Amino acid sequence: MTRDLVDMLGIDLPIVLGPFGGLSSSALTSAVSEGGGLGSYGLYGYDGPRIRETAGQLRALTARPFAFNLWLPLGDEVAPGTMDITPFRDALRPLYAAAGAAVPHDPERFLPSLEEQLAAVWDAAPAVLSVVYGVPAADVITEAHRRGIRVIGTATSVAEAVALERGGVDAVVASGAEAAGHRVSFLAAPERSLVGTFALVPQVVDAVDIPVIAAGGIADHRGVAAALALGASGVQVGTAFLRTRQSAASAGHRTAIAAAADTDTVLTRAMSGRLARGIPNRATRDIEASGLIAPFPAQNWLTGVFRTAAGGEPELSSLWAGQAAALARREDADEVLADLAAGLPSR
């Protein structure tokens, strides 16, 4: 099973770096790729020129395969001018003040269009395009395959995995509820799709014929061995790599991961308007207490203003982390990769 995945992706180890929207770095992505895994880079919010620039940076660091990750539109996204965001912005004034940020005016757009991002991805020609929040359109799959790009989808339920296989993806990430960051459900509300990794992975393996990549709660060699025992062809790991010095996480974020216990993460919509798992802090508590959370992506843009101005201050940041954060004990990506690889069967 692992052979199918590594041969398909042109990698040596069936280990995929979780794509971090806003926290990806060329240093971490290239380190994982150079080590034989599949380095991933999250392109959330990146416009065309920035995507092309990032591809150039990665190619200067590695000639090995890497993945670019895109968020697909769910259809519920709001755009500037379609709603009054004043109440939500006003609720954040204390956080803007704490970060030393000016209260922002409405932007021209909250996010670049998927079409703009895809055009840049085609130019960049990564080995893999991974997606969250849906099934890529048929023309996207066709164009990716025409260009020799493999496509990986992400599922939080068996039904989503089946839909992705029917849509033509080459492999599927089965993302358990333990995972850090956003719950990327697209067929049902994320609150109804909180299936744990141990329950989700074998059911997805039984339901599809494409390689399954297990994600959520995997942070060391024991998690890798368990995922493969459940029938997965590989693993995707986020928090263990997020703690390393090569990631774009701030020092405060890495310290918070290092100090987190098993019960120290929560699911919240406070920072982006969509459900995500992270370590609670002043920002999440104050926003939830206000009862005013704008729809996505307006909330993510509004909080992004103070998060950026805060410069990594952990009480004003998105401290994404999974339930296995306490197992993220290494500070170097090569060491994390070596430990994960120890959970693979002898080759």
SERO-4910 file (N, C-alpha, C, O; in steps of 0.05 Angstrom, whole numbers):
BEGIN
 pado doro    nc1    nc2    nc3   cac1   cac2   cac3    cc1    cc2    cc3    oc1    oc2    oc3
  Met    A     17    -24      0      0      0      0     17     25      0     12     44    -15
  Thr    A     38     25     17     56     48     17     70     51     -9     76     73    -18
  Arg    A     77     28    -22     91     29    -47     74     44    -68     85     59    -84
  Asp    A     48     39    -69     31     52    -88     33     82    -85     34     96   -105
  Leu    A     33     92    -60     33    121    -56     60    133    -63     61    153    -76
  Val    A     82    120    -54    108    132    -59    114    132    -89    126    151   -100
  Asp    A    107    110   -103    111    109   -132     95    130   -146    105    143   -165
  Met    A     70    134   -138     52    153   -151     63    181   -148     63    197   -167
  Leu    A     74    188   -124     82    215   -119    112    220   -124    121    243   -124
  Gly    A    127    199   -130    155    202   -135    171    209   -111    191    224   -113
  Ile    A    163    198    -88    177    204    -62    189    178    -51    184    157    -62
  Asp    A    204    181    -30    217    158    -17    202    148      7    202    124     13
  Leu    A    189    166     22    175    159     47    146    168     44    140    189     34
  Pro    A    127    151     53     99    157     52     90    176     74     72    171     89
  Ile    A    105    198     76    101    218     97     96    245     84    114    255     69
  Val    A     74    257     89     66    283     77     65    305     98     54    301    120
  Leu    A     77    327     92     75    350    110     48    362    108     38    368     86
  Gly    A     35    367    130      9    381    130     13    409    118     32    423    126
  Pro    A     -5    418    101     -3    445     89    -15    465    108    -38    463    116
  Phe    A      1    485    116     -8    505    136    -16    530    121      1    544    110
  Gly    A    -41    537    122    -50    563    111    -40    586    129    -49    589    151
  Gly    A    -21    601    118    -10    624    133     14    617    150     28    635    160
  Leu    A     21    591    153     43    583    170     63    566    154     82    555    166
  Ser    A     59    563    128     78    548    112    104    564    108    104    588    109
  Ser    A    126    549    105    151    562     99    166    546     78    163    521     77
  Ser    A    181    559     61    197    545     41    218    527     55    224    506     45
  Ala    A    228    537     77    248    521     92    237    494    101    251    474     97
  Leu    A    213    494    112    202    469    122    193    451     99    198    427     99
  Thr    A    179    463     80    170    447     57    193    433     43    192    409     37
  Ser    A    215    448     38    238    437     24    252    416     42    263    396     31
  Ala    A    253    420     68    266    401     86    252    374     85    266    353     84
  Val    A    226    374     85    211    349     84    215    335     57    219    311     55
  Ser    A    214    351     35    218    340      9    246    329      6    250    307     -4
  Glu    A    266    344     15    294    335     13    298    310     30    316    293     23
  Gly    A    283    306     51    285    283     68    271    258     57    273    237     69
  Gly    A    258    261     35    245    239     22    215    238     24    202    221     12
  Gly    A    203    256     40    174    258     42    163    277     22    177    285      3
  Leu    A    137    283     25    125    303      7    121    329     23    102    331     39
  Gly    A    138    348     18    134    374     30    109    388     18    104    386     -7
  Ser    A     93    401     34     69    415     25     70    444     33     82    451     53
  Tyr    A     58    461     17     58    490     22     29    500     18     18    497     -4
  Gly    A     17    511     39    -10    521     38    -11    549     25      4    567     33
  Leu    A    -28    552      5    -30    577    -10    -54    594     -3    -62    611    -18
  Tyr    A    -66    589     21    -89    605     29    -82    635     27    -63    644     39
  Gly    A    -99    650     13    -96    679     11    -74    689     -8    -71    713    -12
  Tyr    A    -59    671    -21    -38    678    -39    -50    686    -66    -66    672    -78
  Asp    A    -41    709    -77    -49    716   -104    -29    703   -124    -10    690   -116
  Gly    A    -35    707   -150    -18    695   -171     11    701   -168     27    682   -168
  Pro    A     19    726   -167     48    732   -166     62    719   -141     84    710   -143
  Arg    A     48    719   -119     60    707    -95     63    677    -98     83    665    -88
  Ile    A     44    664   -111     47    635   -115     71    629   -133     86    611   -128
  Arg    A     74    645   -154     96    640   -173    123    646   -158    143    631   -162
  Glu    A    123    666   -141    147    672   -126    154    650   -107    178    642   -104
  Thr    A    134    639    -94    138    617    -75    149    592    -89    167    578    -79
  Ala    A    139    587   -113    149    564   -128    178    567   -135    194    548   -133
  Gly    A    186    592   -142    214    597   -148    231    593   -123    253    582   -125
  Gln    A    222    602   -100    237    598    -76    241    568    -69    263    560    -62
  Leu    A    219    552    -73    221    524    -67    240    510    -86    256    492    -78
  Arg    A    239    517   -111    256    504   -131    285    511   -127    303    496   -136
  Ala    A    290    534   -114    318    540   -108    329    524    -85    353    522    -81
  Leu    A    311    512    -69    318    496    -46    317    466    -50    331    451    -36
  Thr    A    300    457    -68    297    428    -72    289    422   -101    274    437   -113
  Ala    A    299    400   -111    291    389   -137    271    366   -133    263    354   -153
  Arg    A    264    360   -108    246    338   -102    217    347   -105    212    371   -104
  Pro    A    199    327   -107    170    334   -109    160    350    -85    168    344    -62
  Phe    A    142    368    -89    128    382    -68     99    387    -77     92    385   -100
  Ala    A     82    393    -57     53    398    -62     46    426    -56     56    438    -37
  Phe    A     29    437    -73     16    463    -67    -13    456    -58    -26    439    -70
  Asn    A    -23    471    -38    -49    465    -27    -68    489    -31    -60    512    -25
  Leu    A    -92    484    -41   -112    505    -45   -137    499    -30   -145    476    -27
  Trp    A   -150    521    -21   -177    518    -10   -198    522    -33   -197    542    -47
  Leu    A   -216    503    -36   -237    506    -55   -260    521    -43   -266    519    -19
  Pro    A   -274    538    -59   -297    552    -48   -320    534    -42   -327    516    -58
  Leu    A   -332    538    -19   -356    522    -11   -381    534    -21   -402    520    -23
  Gly    A   -381    559    -29   -405    573    -38   -418    590    -18   -438    604    -24
  Asp    A   -408    589      7   -420    605     29   -403    629     36   -409    644     55
  Glu    A   -382    634     20   -364    656     26   -377    683     21   -393    686      2
  Val    A   -371    702     37   -381    729     33   -360    747     21   -336    741     24
  Ala    A   -368    767      7   -350    786     -6   -354    814      4   -376    820     14
  Pro    A   -334    831      3   -337    859     12   -361    872     -2   -364    869    -26
  Gly    A   -376    886     13   -399    900      2   -425    884      2   -446    896     -3
  Thr    A   -424    858      8   -448    842      8   -461    841     35   -483    830     38
  Met    A   -447    851     56   -458    851     83   -444    873     99   -422    882     91
  Asp    A   -456    882    120   -445    902    137   -427    889    158   -438    875    176
  Ile    A   -401    893    157   -383    880    176   -377    898    200   -360    892    217
  Thr    A   -390    922    201   -384    941    222   -386    929    250   -368    933    266
  Pro    A   -408    915    257   -411    904    284   -388    885    291   -378    885    314
  Phe    A   -380    869    272   -359    850    277   -332    864    280   -315    856    297
  Arg    A   -327    884    264   -303    900    266   -302    915    293   -281    916    306
  Asp    A   -324    926    301   -325    941    326   -319    922    350   -307    931    370
  Ala    A   -329    897    348   -324    878    370   -294    872    373   -285    864    395
  Leu    A   -279    877    352   -250    871    353   -233    895    360   -208    892    361
  Arg    A   -245    918    365   -229    942    371   -210    938    394   -187    948    392
  Pro    A   -217    925    416   -197    921    437   -173    905    429   -151    909    438
  Leu    A   -177    886    410   -155    869    401   -138    885    381   -113    882    381
  Tyr    A   -150    902    365   -134    920    348   -117    938    365    -93    942    359
  Ala    A   -128    949    386   -113    966    404    -90    951    417    -68    962    419
  Ala    A    -96    927    426    -75    911    439    -52    905    421    -29    903    430
  Ala    A    -58    902    395    -37    896    376    -24    921    364     -4    919    349
  Gly    A    -35    944    371    -24    969    359    -32    972    330    -17    985    315
  Ala    A    -55    961    322    -64    962    294    -87    982    291   -103    985    309
  Ala    A    -87    996    269   -109   1014    263   -134    997    256   -131    975    244
  Val    A   -157   1007    263   -182    994    255   -184    995    225   -184   1016    213
  Pro    A   -187    972    211   -185    972    182   -210    981    168   -233    978    179
  His    A   -207    991    143   -229    996    125   -235    971    109   -218    953    108
  Asp    A   -258    970     97   -265    947     80   -245    944     57   -238    964     45
  Pro    A   -235    920     52   -216    915     30   -231    913      3   -256    911      2
  Glu    A   -216    913    -19   -229    908    -45   -238    879    -47   -259    873    -59
  Arg    A   -223    861    -35   -230    833    -35   -218    820    -10   -197    828      0
  Phe    A   -231    799     -1   -221    784     22   -200    764     13   -180    758     27
  Leu    A   -204    752    -11   -187    731    -21   -184    733    -51   -201    743    -65
  Pro    A   -161    724    -62   -159    722    -91   -177    700   -101   -185    682    -85
  Ser    A   -185    701   -126   -203    681   -137   -188    654   -141   -164    653   -145
  Leu    A   -203    633   -141   -192    606   -147   -180    606   -174   -159    593   -179
  Glu    A   -193    619   -194   -182    619   -221   -154    632   -222   -137    621   -236
  Glu    A   -150    654   -208   -124    666   -207   -104    648   -195    -81    646   -205
  Gln    A   -111    635   -173    -92    617   -160    -85    593   -178    -62    585   -180
  Leu    A   -106    581   -191   -100    558   -208    -82    565   -231    -65    550   -238
  Ala    A    -87    588   -243    -69    597   -265    -40    597   -257    -22    589   -272
  Ala    A    -35    607   -232     -8    608   -222      3    580   -215     26    575   -219
  Val    A    -15    563   -205     -6    536   -198      2    521   -224     21    506   -224
  Trp    A    -14    525   -245     -6    512   -271     21    521   -280     37    505   -289
  Asp    A     26    547   -277     53    557   -284     74    545   -266     96    539   -276
  Ala    A     68    543   -241     88    533   -222     94    503   -225    116    493   -219
  Ala    A     73    488   -234     76    459   -240     88    444   -217    109    431   -220
  Pro    A     75    444   -193     84    427   -171     79    398   -178     63    392   -197
  Ala    A     91    379   -164     86    351   -170     58    343   -162     45    326   -173
  Val    A     47    357   -141     21    350   -130      5    376   -124     16    396   -114
  Leu    A    -20    375   -130    -40    395   -122    -57    382   -101    -71    362   -107
  Ser    A    -57    392    -76    -75    381    -56    -97    402    -51    -91    426    -52
  Val    A   -121    393    -44   -143    412    -40   -158    404    -15   -158    381     -6
  Val    A   -171    425     -3   -189    421     19   -215    435     13   -217    452     -4
  Tyr    A   -236    427     28   -263    438     25   -277    431     -1   -292    448    -12
  Gly    A   -273    407    -11   -289    400    -34   -276    382    -54   -253    373    -51
  Val    A   -290    377    -75   -281    360    -98   -274    379   -121   -290    396   -129
  Pro    A   -250    378   -131   -242    395   -153   -260    390   -177   -269    368   -182
  Ala    A   -266    412   -192   -282    409   -216   -268    391   -236   -243    388   -235
  Ala    A   -283    378   -253   -272    359   -272   -251    371   -290   -231    358   -296
  Asp    A   -255    396   -297   -235    409   -315   -209    414   -300   -187    414   -312
  Val    A   -210    418   -274   -186    422   -258   -170    395   -256   -146    395   -260
  Ile    A   -184    373   -251   -171    347   -250   -159    341   -277   -136    332   -279
  Thr    A   -174    346   -299   -164    340   -326   -138    356   -332   -119    346   -342
  Glu    A   -139    382   -325   -116    399   -331    -92    391   -314    -69    391   -324
  Ala    A    -97    384   -289    -75    375   -272    -62    351   -283    -37    349   -286
  His    A    -78    331   -291    -67    306   -302    -53    311   -328    -33    298   -334
  Arg    A    -64    329   -345    -51    335   -370    -23    346   -366     -5    341   -382
  Arg    A    -19    360   -344      7    372   -338     24    354   -320     46    362   -312
  Gly    A     15    329   -315     30    311   -299     29    316   -269     47    307   -255
  Ile    A      9    331   -260      6    338   -232    -14    319   -219    -37    316   -229
  Arg    A     -6    306   -198    -24    289   -183    -42    306   -165    -35    328   -157
  Val    A    -66    296   -159    -86    311   -144    -93    295   -119   -101    272   -121
  Ile    A    -91    308    -96    -99    296    -70   -122    312    -58   -120    336    -55
  Gly    A   -144    298    -51   -166    311    -37   -166    305     -8   -150    288      2
  Thr    A   -183    319      7   -183    316     36   -212    311     46   -230    325     38
  Ala    A   -215    290     62   -242    281     71   -242    280    101   -223    272    114
  Thr    A   -266    287    112   -270    284    141   -291    263    147   -299    259    170
  Ser    A   -301    250    126   -321    229    129   -318    209    106   -304    215     86
  Val    A   -330    186    109   -329    166     87   -343    176     62   -333    173     40
  Ala    A   -365    190     66   -380    200     42   -363    220     27   -363    220      2
  Glu    A   -348    237     41   -330    256     27   -308    241     12   -301    249    -10
  Ala    A   -297    221     24   -276    205     10   -287    193    -15   -273    193    -36
  Val    A   -310    182    -14   -323    169    -38   -328    190    -59   -323    185    -83
  Ala    A   -337    214    -51   -342    235    -70   -316    244    -84   -316    249   -108
  Leu    A   -295    245    -69   -269    253    -80   -259    232   -100   -248    239   -121
  Glu    A   -262    206    -92   -253    185   -111   -269    187   -137   -258    185   -159
  Arg    A   -295    190   -134   -312    192   -158   -305    217   -175   -308    217   -200
  Gly    A   -295    238   -162   -287    262   -176   -261    259   -190   -254    277   -206
  Gly    A   -245    238   -185   -221    233   -200   -195    240   -187   -174    240   -200
  Val    A   -195    245   -160   -170    250   -147   -153    225   -146   -163    203   -148
  Asp    A   -127    228   -142   -109    205   -143   -105    193   -115    -98    169   -113
  Ala    A   -109    208    -94   -107    198    -67   -124    216    -49   -131    238    -57
  Val    A   -130    206    -25   -147    221     -7   -135    221     21   -126    201     31
  Val    A   -135    245     33   -127    248     61   -152    243     78   -172    258     75
  Ala    A   -151    224     96   -172    220    115   -165    235    141   -148    226    156
  Ser    A   -178    258    145   -170    277    166   -188    273    191   -211    281    191
  Gly    A   -177    261    212   -191    256    236   -195    282    252   -181    301    248
  Ala    A   -214    281    270   -221    305    286   -199    314    304   -200    336    315
  Glu    A   -178    298    309   -156    305    326   -138    326    312   -122    339    326
  Ala    A   -140    329    286   -121    345    271   -122    375    278   -143    385    286
  Ala    A    -99    388    274    -97    417    279   -111    432    256   -114    422    234
  Gly    A   -117    457    262   -127    475    242   -156    470    234   -172    458    249
  His    A   -163    478    210   -191    478    201   -202    450    196   -188    433    184
  Arg    A   -226    447    204   -241    422    198   -253    427    170   -270    443    166
  Val    A   -242    412    150   -247    418    122   -271    403    110   -270    394     87
  Ser    A   -292    399    126   -315    384    117   -330    399     95   -330    424     95
  Phe    A   -342    385     76   -356    398     55   -383    386     48   -398    398     32
  Leu    A   -389    362     58   -415    350     52   -435    353     76   -459    350     72
  Ala    A   -424    360     99   -441    364    123   -427    384    140   -403    390    136
  Ala    A   -441    396    159   -429    415    178   -406    401    192   -408    377    199
  Pro    A   -384    415    197   -361    403    210   -367    391    237   -355    372    245
  Glu    A   -386    403    251   -394    392    277   -406    365    275   -406    349    294
  Arg    A   -416    358    251   -428    331    247   -408    312    234   -415    290    227
  Ser    A   -383    321    230   -363    305    216   -338    302    233   -316    301    223
  Leu    A   -342    301    259   -319    299    278   -312    270    284   -313    261    306
  Val    A   -305    256    263   -298    227    266   -268    226    273   -251    238    259
  Gly    A   -261    210    293   -233    207    301   -217    191    280   -229    175    265
  Thr    A   -191    195    280   -174    183    260   -176    152    261   -178    139    240
  Phe    A   -176    141    285   -177    111    288   -202     99    276   -202     77    266
  Ala    A   -224    114    278   -249    105    267   -252    111    237   -262     95    222
  Leu    A   -241    134    229   -245    143    202   -228    128    182   -238    119    161
  Val    A   -202    125    188   -184    114    168   -192     86    158   -194     83    134
  Pro    A   -197     66    175   -204     40    164   -230     40    148   -233     24    129
  Gln    A   -249     57    156   -274     58    141   -270     70    113   -282     62     94
  Val    A   -252     90    112   -246    102     85   -230     82     68   -236     79     45
  Val    A   -211     68     81   -196     48     66   -215     27     54   -211     18     31
  Asp    A   -236     19     69   -255     -1     59   -273     10     37   -283     -5     21
  Ala    A   -276     37     36   -295     49     18   -284     58     -9   -299     62    -28
  Val    A   -258     62    -11   -246     72    -35   -223     54    -45   -213     38    -29
  Asp    A   -216     57    -70   -194     41    -81   -169     56    -87   -150     45    -97
  Ile    A   -169     82    -80   -145     98    -83   -129     99    -56   -141     93    -35
  Pro    A   -104    107    -57    -88    108    -32   -101    127    -12   -110    149    -19
  Val    A   -100    119     13   -111    135     35    -88    145     53    -70    129     61
  Ile    A    -87    170     58    -66    183     75    -80    190    101    -98    207    102
  Ala    A    -70    179    123    -82    184    150    -72    210    161    -48    216    160
  Ala    A    -89    226    173    -82    251    185    -98    256    211   -121    247    213
  Gly    A    -85    268    231    -98    274    256    -88    258    279    -93    234    280
  Gly    A    -73    271    297    -62    257    320    -38    240    315    -30    224    332
  Ile    A    -25    243    292     -1    228    285     23    247    289     26    266    274
  Ala    A     40    241    308     62    259    315     89    244    318    109    257    321
  Asp    A     89    217    319    114    203    321    111    176    308     91    170    295
  His    A    132    159    311    133    133    297    110    115    305    101     98    289
  Arg    A    100    118    329     78    100    338     53    107    322     38     89    315
  Gly    A     48    132    317     24    140    302     26    130    273      6    123    262
  Val    A     50    131    262     54    121    235     48     91    233     33     82    216
  Ala    A     59     76    252     54     47    252     25     41    256     14     23    243
  Ala    A     11     56    273    -18     52    277    -34     58    252    -52     43    245
  Ala    A    -27     80    238    -41     87    214    -38     66    192    -58     59    179
  Leu    A    -14     56    189    -10     35    169    -25     10    177    -35     -5    159
  Ala    A    -26      4    203    -40    -20    212    -70    -18    206    -84    -38    202
  Leu    A    -80      7    204   -108     11    198   -113     10    168   -136     12    159
  Gly    A    -92      7    152    -96      5    124    -88     29    108    -90     29     83
  Ala    A    -78     50    121    -70     74    106    -45     68     90    -29     51     97
  Ser    A    -42     83     68    -18     80     51      4     99     59     27     97     50
  Gly    A     -3    119     76     16    139     85      3    156    106    -20    152    114
  Val    A     18    176    115      8    194    136     13    223    128     32    229    113
  Gln    A     -3    240    139      1    269    137      5    280    166    -12    274    183
  Val    A     26    295    170     33    304    197     35    334    197     49    346    180
  Gly    A     22    347    216     23    376    218     37    387    242     58    399    240
  Thr    A     25    383    266     34    397    290     63    390    297     78    408    306
  Ala    A     71    365    293     99    358    300    119    374    283    140    381    293
  Phe    A    112    380    258    129    396    241    125    426    248    144    442    245
  Leu    A    101    433    256     96    462    262    114    472    285    120    495    286
  Arg    A    121    454    303    137    462    326    166    466    318    181    479    333
  Thr    A    175    457    295    203    458    288    212    486    281    196    503    273
  Arg    A    238    491    282    249    517    276    246    524    247    247    548    240
  Gln    A    242    505    229    239    511    201    211    521    194    207    532    172
  Ser    A    191    518    211    164    527    205    162    557    208    180    570    219
  Ala    A    140    568    198    135    597    200    120    604    225    113    628    229
  Ala    A    115    585    242    102    591    268    121    609    285    145    606    284
  Ser    A    109    627    300    125    645    317    136    629    340    128    607    346
  Ala    A    156    641    353    168    628    377    147    623    398    147    603    411
  Gly    A    128    642    402    107    639    421     88    616    414     79    602    432
  His    A     82    613    389     66    591    379     79    564    385     67    545    395
  Arg    A    105    562    378    120    537    383    121    531    412    119    508    420
  Thr    A    124    551    429    125    547    458     98    537    468     96    520    485
  Ala    A     76    548    457     49    539    465     45    510    457     32    495    472
  Ile    A     54    502    434     52    474    426     68    456    445     58    435    454
  Ala    A     92    465    452    109    449    470     96    445    498    100    425    511
  Ala    A     80    465    506     68    464    533     41    452    534     30    448    555
  Ala    A     29    446    510      1    437    509     -1    408    519     15    391    514
  Ala    A    -23    403    534    -30    376    543    -52    365    524    -61    379    506
  Asp    A    -59    341    529    -78    328    511   -105    342    510   -119    341    489
  Thr    A   -113    355    531   -139    368    532   -138    399    527   -158    413    531
  Asp    A   -115    408    518   -111    437    516   -119    450    489   -114    473    485
  Thr    A   -130    434    470   -139    446    445   -170    447    445   -183    431    458
  Val    A   -180    466    430   -209    469    427   -216    473    398   -199    480    382
  Leu    A   -242    469    392   -253    476    366   -266    503    368   -283    507    385
  Thr    A   -259    521    350   -270    548    351   -274    560    323   -259    553    305
  Arg    A   -293    578    321   -297    593    296   -287    622    300   -289    638    281
  Ala    A   -275    628    323   -269    656    330   -250    669    310   -254    692    303
  Met    A   -230    655    301   -209    669    286   -215    671    257   -206    690    244
  Ser    A   -230    653    245   -234    654    216   -264    653    208   -270    659    185
  Gly    A   -281    646    226   -309    642    218   -315    614    211   -338    607    207
  Arg    A   -295    597    209   -298    568    204   -286    553    227   -267    562    240
  Leu    A   -296    529    231   -288    513    254   -259    503    251   -252    493    230
  Ala    A   -243    508    272   -215    500    271   -205    492    299   -216    502    319
  Arg    A   -185    475    299   -174    466    325   -148    481    332   -130    482    315
  Gly    A   -147    492    356   -123    505    364   -123    509    395   -141    500    409
  Ile    A   -102    522    404    -99    527    433   -113    554    439   -107    574    426
  Pro    A   -131    555    458   -146    580    464   -127    601    476   -107    594    489
  Asn    A   -134    626    471   -118    648    481   -137    672    485   -161    670    483
  Arg    A   -125    695    491   -142    719    496   -160    725    472   -184    730    475
  Ala    A   -149    723    448   -164    730    424   -189    712    421   -211    722    417
  Thr    A   -185    686    423   -207    668    419   -228    671    441   -252    671    436
  Arg    A   -219    675    466   -238    678    488   -254    704    486   -278    704    490
  Asp    A   -240    726    479   -254    752    477   -274    751    454   -296    762    457
  Ile    A   -267    740    431   -285    739    408   -309    722    414   -331    729    408
  Glu    A   -305    699    426   -327    681    432   -346    694    453   -370    691    452
  Ala    A   -334    708    472   -350    722    492   -367    744    480   -389    750    490
  Ser    A   -357    757    459   -372    778    446   -397    768    432   -416    783    428
  Gly    A   -396    743    423   -418    732    408   -420    742    380   -439    737    366
  Leu    A   -400    756    371   -400    768    344   -377    757    327   -354    765    330
  Ile    A   -383    738    310   -364    725    292   -375    728    264   -396    717    258
  Ala    A   -361    742    247   -369    746    220   -367    720    204   -351    702    211
  Pro    A   -382    718    182   -379    695    165   -351    694    152   -338    715    150
  Phe    A   -343    670    143   -318    667    128   -321    679    100   -343    676     89
  Pro    A   -301    692     89   -274    697    100   -272    724    113   -250    733    120
  Ala    A   -295    738    118   -293    764    130   -280    763    157   -263    780    163
  Gln    A   -288    744    174   -276    742    200   -246    737    199   -230    748    214
  Asn    A   -238    720    181   -209    714    178   -193    739    170   -171    744    180
  Trp    A   -205    755    153   -192    780    144   -191    800    168   -171    812    173
  Leu    A   -213    802    182   -215    821    204   -194    814    226   -181    832    236
  Thr    A   -193    789    233   -174    781    254   -145    781    244   -126    785    259
  Gly    A   -142    777    218   -116    778    206   -102    804    210    -77    806    211
  Val    A   -117    826    212   -105    853    215    -91    854    242    -68    863    243
  Phe    A   -104    845    264    -90    847    290    -69    824    293    -49    828    306
  Arg    A    -74    801    280    -55    779    282    -28    787    269     -7    782    280
  Thr    A    -30    800    246     -6    809    232      9    831    248     33    830    251
  Ala    A     -6    850    258      6    872    273     18    862    299     37    874    309
  Ala    A      8    841    311     17    831    336     45    818    334     59    815    354
  Gly    A     54    812    310     81    802    306     87    776    321    110    772    330
  Gly    A     68    758    324     73    733    336     66    731    366     70    710    378
  Glu    A     56    753    378     47    752    405     26    730    408      5    731    396
  Pro    A     32    709    424     14    686    425    -15    691    433    -33    677    425
  Glu    A    -19    711    450    -46    717    459    -63    730    437    -88    732    440
  Leu    A    -50    738    415    -64    752    393    -59    737    367    -62    749    345
  Ser    A    -53    712    368    -47    696    345    -66    672    343    -81    666    361
  Ser    A    -66    660    319    -80    634    315    -61    612    323    -42    607    308
  Leu    A    -66    599    345    -47    579    355    -57    551    347    -65    535    364
  Trp    A    -57    546    321    -67    520    312    -49    498    322    -25    499    322
  Ala    A    -62    477    332    -48    453    343    -68    430    345    -92    435    349
  Gly    A    -58    406    342    -75    382    343    -74    370    371    -60    379    388
  Gln    A    -90    349    375    -93    337    401    -67    322    410    -64    315    433
  Ala    A    -50    316    391    -24    303    398     -2    323    401     22    315    398
  Ala    A     -8    348    407     13    368    409     34    361    430     57    367    426
  Ala    A     26    348    451     45    340    472     66    321    462     87    317    475
  Leu    A     61    308    439     80    289    428     99    303    408    118    291    398
  Ala    A     94    329    403    111    344    385    136    354    401    136    376    411
  Arg    A    156    337    403    178    342    422    204    351    408    223    358    422
  Arg    A    204    351    382    229    356    368    228    384    355    207    393    346
  Glu    A    252    396    353    253    424    344    266    426    316    269    448    305
  Asp    A    273    403    304    285    403    278    269    385    259    262    363    267
  Ala    A    263    394    235    246    379    217    259    352    209    245    332    207
  Asp    A    285    351    206    298    326    199    295    306    221    292    282    215
  Glu    A    296    315    246    292    296    268    263    286    269    259    262    275
  Val    A    244    303    264    216    294    263    212    273    241    200    252    246
  Leu    A    223    279    217    220    260    195    233    233    201    222    213    194
  Ala    A    257    234    213    270    209    220    254    193    240    252    168    237
  Asp    A    242    206    260    226    191    279    201    179    266    195    156    272
  Leu    A    188    195    249    165    184    235    172    160    218    157    140    217
  Ala    A    194    162    204    203    141    186    208    115    202    207     93    190
  Ala    A    215    118    227    220     94    244    195     77    247    197     54    255
  Gly    A    172     89    242    147     74    244    139     59    219    119     45    219
  Leu    A    155     62    198    149     48    173    160     20    174    179     14    188
  Pro    A    148      1    159    159    -26    158    186    -26    146    193     -9    129
  Ser    A    202    -46    153    229    -48    142    228    -51    112    211    -66    101
  Arg    A    246    -37     99    245    -38     69    270    -52     59    274    -55     35
***
